[in-house]
Amino acid sequence: MLQTVQEQARAAARAAIKPILEAFLEAEVSVKLGREKGESRRISGQPRPIDWQCGHCGCIDANQMTRDGHYRRSLSTGWGHLSDVRVPMLECQACQHDVVCHFAIVEKYRRFWMDLDQDVLFGSGFCQSLRQLQERWSATVEGSVGLRTLNERINQIEPLVAHVHTEPISDVPPVIQLDGIWITIQSQQEKIKPDARKRQRRQRSGKKMVVLVAIGFWLDGRREVLDWQIARSEGHQKWEVLVHRLWKRGCQPEQGLQLVVRDGSGGLGEALALVYGATVPEQRCIFHKLQNVATKCRSELKGKDNHDLRKQLMEQAAAVYQAENASDACKRLVQWSKQWRERAPQSVATFERDFEQTLVFYAIIGLAPQWMRTTSLLERTNRELRRKFFQAVTFGSQRGAEVAIYLQVRRLHARWTGESWWKTSHDLFFEVWNLNP
């Protein structure tokens, strides 16, 4: 019984949506022509130009166009498959040929309605694969939906990606964290080989690339992924592209930037020095520093017998950063080094190296310590990105990787601001449409 009710509800929804679509199509024609159905065509020397034109003579004067019946088409929607949708036609009175009409709500030659575009963005943002989306939508529209169709609808938001890389940052965050995360992107080669179905295809190979990510933190608790850059390495030239773009977009000390938090990457340090010089303090991530110490500790104090020693060493190392100020932290380091230098000299040398760069946060007043001490909050963001990267395994192009990252960034922003990802993902379609109406 429940199944019968559900099927009848779907049929009722399809029956209800069809006249609504047809009514809006008729209304759009009335707006374009400037007259309602049944009104006489105005003969005037003053043309009324519109963005529809005759397919034969190219006329764009609405005063030269008249209604010319309807043609019927099918349309697949989230409510199911609609057949025999009546679409208005126009005729050019200058040459008696058809006018090419591009309706806003039903695109010409498009099999699927816009709710498919919106739904695939929602599903992709939640790390659903193309095949999972394909299976669900094929069942919904009662027909086959191609993987390329879905992929094209996801990648159509690429203009938004370009926009987010260039728009000015008017509200500059006081703290920016920077880090990299590795992904695999396929590249085409010149060599051609047959696939399993004997079709000639260019051989593809996966290549490791790094996504350089910048996230900003504000005093009111807000956080936002400011920008990212897909690069071949974490060299200073690659980092410089991202850092310089942030500076160009407005992330400057004069605008409120107070601190940059980073790991021990030498390339990033060089890039920051080239772009900002000494105008913005740099805080080395404490977590990465202690992680390096732990790595040396495991190699020096090996085996189960030294488990307690390793634990004690790391607990005391972490306690160094519990000091009230930088001076006390330095004193604690001296005491720690004396205690462990004989047993774990490499661990001590690792901790002492560039130690003062991990104490910069003590000099910054008024900012939350969790933003300044480590890049842990950025690591959590990277964990969300990795979920998508693991699901995709490898991206077919850099374009696809950029779009996937953008969707994850928008989903994270929606979560951090308490907004609905369903609404945000559906609004993305209209954002793209507004860029290219």
Steps between C-alpha positions, in 0.01 A plus 500: 500500500778741591668431168177577315460828689858596419459425129175697484664794678780502241248488216306787657821704533583445133148595399520818708842620385424469128234778476715722722794471260274563201349808666844648568606435139193689377572782746858530376377532141262778608784686670727469196233613254366772729141386448270234638365210302218620274619861482566644157857543381613863505613639166755765588807659354660474843650149534477298823829305511515178707760225547304251287554514125372355177698197393485609135530879471636574849219744589488590872202739488218363718251706299579276202428178691171318557395187686500192282354217706701251703727203468511218751807377679592278792688607810661299780467655845539410864129413508545256213471504122258752345373435148314722253599830662355774275770754406391822322634579152542838329507597134687789342261703284789649304595168339240249626763284672524373857644710780764330716368530857729447798271464799637566848331210677529233228816503293486395140645155421549426871348172609516568873356785700706720733420294812741237368775761486421600856479146632831383356672796669338402830604135465851574379551735794416207729768291323260283302662345194377555146381140484296539818340815358444323170320207662268724702414733212447218251239359739340843550459587130433138401775506240875498461710794616856514370804556719618774263164676538540507877865603482423789263233627735742497790776671303267776375569690826860558387434878449432522875841344568673764290300770678597384850871510405482864396235683704642753751506408869353808667479353852858380555545233770765570768633142478567289190607135513674338203557133420506252212308181422589250226267366230531302175404655165507314170684637200470401134804375313575493129502120494172346377384153604170309461274470805301192605244567224773545237448877478808713439576707808791713609690332778447670835718497806443628851728766638532618859410866546472710813211728596639802685227625734455827692237535773422821691378556857317805635463635855127419508570129447441489125724294276511468124713336234639807328671343200685196369743415224564167326875465443760239411698546822529703819794698364524870574400599145175303530423641843584849377214484247245441777654739753533780245139450392387532862702820534355634175145421613550705816664279766755758612615618846361847430156340457511299824715191439697430820639146478570215260511144639682233301681169524874460448490511120804692381331595174213669681741691722684636196175601331379686810833679527483606134142631519470634855860540611506564875167686509295195610620269781520126422406234753637151445242232579563349844332174404736446206797585720399242763420251226857531369633450853283188538638357176859540622402365841362177353824441311720565806296336776385185324308202627234430758749541783534870418128567458470678833813704428363613164171596661679695773722681250205612288287605798782717630561643151133596468512658847759750374222683312283520811723778630344840568739687272781448250774550761361223722464274195870548420592412859289185483672404174843535665394274787345247263811494280730435798285208609476329159812601304698191598222248430342663192742752346324511161164569664655785698669645190171484309312679778763772539521569126302817416332475841455877523276491189246296697474769771374787285141455623601619848554851361156522335234645730124457465488194274386149595802271566346209307520710182865595550682205656434231238344435160271237657181678391631508144589130531136430585398686186750295300345185648168599342674557168670160527160333530419624150847417369477143633155458346618628161832307520630707208366801308477492123613861467611800703167662414314216670726523805444876528122458488508216755706712740265796450195288586666372817600853598144628452363208702742572784410869495131405522571277800712762678232766456209272595347507153337210317720331239185404313406866457858612434557236231169583330586871504828425318303434184351850513840653577636348178191612311539856629860508375381397153128590479 
